[in-house]
Amino acid sequence: MNAQPTTPIDPGPVVDGRRLRSEASRLRIVEAMIALVSEGHVLPSAEAVATRAGVGLRTVFRLFEDMDGVYRGMQAVMTGMLGGLLDGPIEAADWRAALDILIDRRAEAFEILLPLQVAADGQRQRSQALREGRLRLVRSQREMLASILPSTVQADPDLVNALDLALSFEAWRRLRTDQGADIPAAARIMRRTARALLVGVA
């Protein structure tokens, strides 16, 4: 009797253990960078990041060509963390209520971003990744604001620009770091400024 041909068993996708370990190490390095900056280390060195991540210095530069690569990874993680706060859909009874929700969300997101953006200031001119990240943040904030404003407001470019400025991260930073406002006060001032700008708008 002839043996029947057997069908090879599909082993399924082969998991590359080295790739998974590399991805895990990359994430630890990025999270270490975020943790150090959040704790007040404005310009953590590659050595400090490696130590915090529990990896060797050579591993940092094997997985990231330079510190700009670490910054890009950091921005990707922060975008994932804050995406819903900065550009998530807003459901509200009207545009004014939506604006209040937007301000509350920005207050929460900006407070998380504050130490990271302060640290980034010292490196932005030397880091394309940080410059690009800032431009994306500015652009996404403006687009989100414009999406909830009525056509009567959007038809007034000066008013849109004034609102964009009043509700920006830069305004939050000045309120918190230069004017000494606590978090509730800073959010309240932002809301009051927006309402003052919108007086008389239907």
Secondary structure, DSSP 8 states (H G I E B T S, - for coil): ----------------HHHHHHHHHHHHHHHHHHHHHHTT-SS--HHHHHHHHTS-HHHHHHHSSSHHHHHHHHHHHHHHHHHHHHH-----SSHHHHHHHHHHHHHHHHHHHHHHHHHHHTTGGG-HHHHHHHHHHHHHHHHHHHHHS-HHHHT-HHHHHHHHHHTSHHHHHIIIIIS---HHHHHHHHHHHHHHHTTT--
